[in-house]
Amino acid sequence: MPFEEIPLGDKTVYLVGTAHVSGESVRDVEEAILKYKPDAVAVELCEQRYRALKEEQRWDETEIGKVLSSDRVYLFLLQIMLANFQRKIGEDIGVKPGAEMFRAVQIAEASGVPVVLADRDIRVTLKRAMDMMTLKEKLRILYGFISGFIEGEEINQELVERMKERDILTELIEELSVETPSVKKVLVDERDQHIAYMIHRTEAKRVVAVVGAGHMDGIKRNLLELDRMGVVVTHVHSFDGLEIRGMDKRKIKLISWAVPSFLVALFAWLFISRGEAMTLNMLLRLFLLQGTGAALGAAVALGHPLTVLTAFLAAPFAALHPAIAVGWIAGYVELKLRKPRVIDFKNLMKLRKMSDYWGNRVVKIILIVTFANIGSTLGTLIALPYLATLI
């Protein structure tokens, strides 16, 4: 069991490192809490993940509607994929993901010991990761998930227990930092700071902190720094504002208007310099490329024929206004045509194969939003250089 005893003045923190899908980790946690009799138990969970472990988190049609009308579509899809990926690992070895964290909470509550949910809100973490990743990094992550589902990798007990060895996990994290440095910064470094901050601020004198083994070195380093300096990086703990987004909102708004503004300026110039016939011809070509891209995206997600048609017709108009996304429109049409059933909501966290994702009506709506938006964007990117050759 990876373990660290960290004295911090009149406070002592006992870090217990675990693998999140390990039966041995559950026993390690039980032994540590009974042995050290803490005044508080801190766990690497946020409120959202804790509710999910307790199976209190439920989705309904209203919630899906809210997701479609916000910028949370991709976060929703990523959250579902991550949860199912971890659940799949747990099923392969017969242990529920996060069982050791939930067990720590159970023991603490039974003993009347305060529980500290020390992790940063998962929605904030995913939002920062999405905003900070480059397109290349996003494609790597997507490819990794898809290839994992297609290949159907099996994970055995020995491999999971080996993950608790610090040198192996540290090596994996270092590899992650090379492949996707933005993800490593958000998923590991910032969360290490946040968890350390939450542990340090508790008034308890003896704290057992149950964390993933890969976080132990970072949390220890941050705890010692907090004890020595008494400072913390504030953006790590912020749930609002530009720090979470990773970019000033004014810059985002400026960038989102750049393409529509360019298109309007381009066709205004065409109309003045080349005449009405040329302008209409170019507009038709642009509309066809954008509409075809969006329609193909909706079709790949196996959308209803009317959803595909809607994506085709809406794409050119949505491209002219950054507040309107063709995916949202297509998603709403699919929602009305194929209302998610109770079983679809119940099975959101039981998706094992790629066919399960496409067969679940809730996920299918999210996939339609995602792929229609991607298709429309690709259509625009193809159209602009193509039209330039015709001018």
N, C-alpha and C positions, 0 to 999 in steps of 0.2 A: 504493500500500500504506500504510494507516494505521500509523504507527510512532512510538514514543516511546523516547528514551534517558533513563533515570532514574538519576542517581548517588545512591547511598545510603552515604555514608562510603567504606569501602574496597570496596564492592560496586557493580556496575553492572547494572541490569536493562534489557534490550531488549524492550519490549513490541511484539509483532507482531499487529496487528488483522486478523481474517479474517472472511469470510462462510463459514458452515459447509457450504455446498453450492456452492462455487465452485472451478473448475479453476484460475483465476488465483491463488487463495489458496494452493493446493498449491505452485505455483511460487514464490510469495513466501516461504513457509516454508523451502523448500529453500535459496533464496538467502541468507536471513537467517542460518541456522545455519552455512552454509559461510563466510559473510563474517565473522561475529563470533566463531566458534570458542569457544562457551561451555563453562564447566565443568559446567553443568547445563542441562537443557531442561525447562521447566515447561509443561504443557498443561492446557487447560480440560476435563479429564476426571476422573471418579471411577473407582474400580475397576469398578463395575457397567457404566458406559458403555464403558469400555475393553474389557471382556470381550465386550460386545455388538458392538463394532467388529471384534474379532478373531473374531467368530462362535463364541465359546466358550459363550455363554449358551444353555442348553437348558432347556426345560420338560418335565415329565413329569406323569403322573397324581398321583403323590405330592405334587408341589409344588402342583398345583391344589387337592388336598385340604387342604393347609396354608393356602392362601389363603382357602378357604371357611370354615375354622374360626377365622379371625382377623379383625381389622378392616382387613385389607389389600385387600379386594375392590375398593374404589373406586380405590385406588392402582394396583392391577394393571391395571384397565381404562384409567385415565388414562395410565399408562406405555405401554401398547400403542398407544393412540390417538396419543400424541405421537411415538412412534417411527415409526409408519406415516405420519403426516403429514409428518415430515421426510424419510422415504424417498421419499414421493410427489414432493416438491419435487426431490429428487436425480434421480429418474427422468425428470422433465420436462426437466431441463437436462443429463442425462447424466453427473452426478457423484455419487458415493456420499457421503451425509451424513457429515461428520466426517473426510473423507479427509485434510484438511490436518493434523488432530491426529494421526491414525494415521501419516502420513508423517513428522511430527516425531519421533515415538517410534521409528520405524524407523531414521532417520538417527542419532539419539542412541545407540541400542543398537549400531548398526554401528560407531560411533566410540568406543564404550566410555564414553560420557558418561551420568551418572546422569539418570534421568527422574523428574520430580516430578508425580504426579497431583494437581493442585492444587485441583480442584473438590470441593465438598461432595457427599456421597453423594446420588444422585438420589432415593432413597427418603425421605431426611430432608427434602429440598427439597419434594417433592410432598406429604409428610405435613404439613409446616408450611403449605404453600399451601392445602391442603384445610381444615385446622383454622382458618385465619385468614380465609378467604373468607366473605363473607356469602352468604346464599341467592341474592340478586339477582346477585352476581358469579358464582356457580357456574352459574346459568342462562345468563348471558351467554357464559361460556366454552363451555358445552355447545352453545348455539345456534350459536356461531362454528364449532365443529368440524363439526356436522351440516350447516350451510348450505354450508360449504366442500366437503364430500363430495358433497352433492346437486348443487351448481352445477358441480362438476368444474373448478375454477379451474386454468388453466395458467399456469406461471411461467416467464418467458423468461430467457435468459442476461443480457441487459442490465439487467433489474430486479435480479437477484442481485448483479451487480457494483456497481450503484448503492447497494445496501445497505451496502457497505463505506465509503461516504462518511459521515463522522462526523455531519455536520449532519442528514442524512436519518434515520439510525438513532437519533440523539438525539431527533429529533422523534417517531419512532415510540414510543420508550420513554416520552416525556412523555405521549403520547396514551394509552398503556397505563396510566400512573399515574393518569390521570383516569377511565378506564373501569373499571379493576379495581385500585385502589390497594394492596390486600392482596397481590395476585399480584406486582405490580411490586416491592414491598418484599422479598418472599421470593426471587423469581427473579432479581432484579438486585442490589438493595442488599446483602442479606445475603451473596450469593455473591461480590460484589465484595470484601467484607471477608474472607471465607474464603480466596479465591484470593490476595489480597494477603498475608494472614498466612502461607500456605504458601510463597509465594515469598520472603518476608522471612526466614523461619526457616531456609532452606537455607544451608549453610555455603559454598556456591560463591561465587566472586568475580565471575564473569561468567555471567549467567543470561539465556537467551533464553526469553521467556514467550509462548506462542502462545495467544491468547484471542480470543473474539468481539469484533468491532469495537465493539459496543455497551457492552462492559464496560471499555473502555480508560480512560475518564475516571475512573470510580469506583475502579478498581484503582490508578491512579496517585495519586489523592487519598488512598486508604487506605495505600498504601506510604509516602508522605511523612509521613503522620500517625504511622504505626508507627515510622518512623525518628526522628521528633521526640519522640514521647511514650512509645514502647515499651509501649503498652497495646493490648488487643484485646477486643472484645465476646465474652465466653466462650460465650454461648448459641449463637453462630453455629457453633461447632466441636463442640458437644455432640451425641452420638448417642443419648443416653438422657434420660429424665426429662421434667419438665413443660415445659422450654423448647421442646422439639421439638413437643410437643402443642399449645403455645400456650395451655394452660389447665391449672390445677391439677387433678390426677386426682380429688381429693375433690369438686370442683365438678362435674366431668363425671358422677361417680357419683350425686351429688345430683340433677342435672338428669334423668339417665336414669331415676331412680325416680319422678320427679314425676308423670308421666302415669299409670303403673300405680297409684300411691298414690291419686291423685285418683279414678280409676275405681272402685277398691275402696271408697273412702269414699262416693262417690256412690251406689253400689248398696246399700251398707249402710244409708245414710240412707233410700233408697227403700223398702227392705224393712221398715224400722221404721215409717216414716211413711205409706207408701202400700200396703203389703201385698205378699203373694207374687205375685199375678197381675200387678200393675203392674210389679214388678221383673223377672219372667220375660219379659214383653212387651218391656220396654226392652232387656234383655240380648239377646233375639233380634234386635231391630232393629240393635243395635250390632254383633253378630256378622255379620249379613248385609252391612252396609256395609263393615266391615273385610275380611271374606272376599272380597267382590266386588272391592274395590280391589286386593287382593293377586293374585287370580285374573286380573284384567284385565292387571295388570303382567306376570305370567308368560305370558299369552297374547300380549301385544304382542311379547315376546321369542321368540315361536314355540316355547314349551315343549311338551313331550309332554302329551297330555290328562291323564295321571295326575299330572304335575307341576302343572298348572293346578288340578286337584282338590285336591292336597295343599296348595297355597298357600291355597286357599279355606278348607279345614278347619283349617289350622294358624294362620292369622292371628289369630283372636280369642285364642288361648291364648298365642301369642308376645307379643302386646301387653301381657300381664300380667306379663311378666318381661323386664327390659332385657338380660339376658345371652343371651336367645334371640331370634333374628331370623327372621322367616318366610322371608326370602330365602335364608338358609343352609339351612333345611330343604328348600325347593323346589329349591335348587341341588344338594343331595346326591341328591335323588330323580332329577333330570335326569342327574346324573353316573352313577348306576347304570343308568338306562334307556337312555341313549345315551352309551356310553363314548367319549371322544375317540379318534380314530384317529391313527396316526403322522403322517399328512399334515396333520391339524389343528394339531399342535404345530409341524411344520415351517413351516406357512404363517402362524404368528402374526405374523411381521414382513413379511408380503406381502399385507396387506389394503389394497385400494385403494378399493373402493366400499362403500357401505352394505350391499349384499347380501353382500359378503364377510364382514362382521362377523356377520350373522345366519346365514350358512351355515357358519361355523366352529364346531364343537361346543365347543371350549374357551371361546371368546368368548361363545357363546350361554349357557353356564352362568353366566358373570359377569354377562351382561345380565339373566338371570332373577333372580339375586340382587338386582341393583340395582333393577330395575323392580318386583319383588314387594315389596321393602321400601318403595319410594316409594309404590306403590299402597296398601299397608296403612296407611302414615302419612297419606296423603290421605283414606282411608276414615275414619280416626279423627278427623281435623280436620273432616270433613264431619258426622260422626255427633254430635259433642259439641254444637254449636249446634242441630242438628236435634232431638236428644233434649231439649234445654233448652226448646224450644217446646212439647213434649208434656207436660212436668211440670206 
